[in-house]
Amino acid sequence: MNGEKLPVTVLIVSGVYIVMGAVGFVYHFRELMALQPNAVWIELFRLLAIVCGVFLLRGRNWARWLALAWMAFNGAVSFPALDQVATHFVFLIVIAWLLFQPGAGRYFRASSERA
């Protein structure tokens, strides 16, 4: 960990990514066992959310960008369901706002200075 205190905003976003990744992984695991097409990619994508959440907690700056890319990709694969694209876009904006607050910036900067 770094010397800067973990901001609540980072804790919330990290928790959401870890929980949603784990829930999605368990939910889609049956598809993986049934050897359905794309199941491996779906499961890897869910694991990526967990990795993102863990490294957000550890203060890795690249994880902030991965969190945004992950949500943007979710929105892109939701196309052409415009309501889902809009929902993902709103989540993307909220996550970006939370992860780029001044306190979060100090937290991620402190981590990169120690590395």
Summary of the structure (lengths in Angstrom):
residues: 115
radius of gyration: 15.2
end to end distance: 10.1
largest distance: 45.9
contacts: 342
relative contact order: 0.18
helix: 81%
strand: 0%
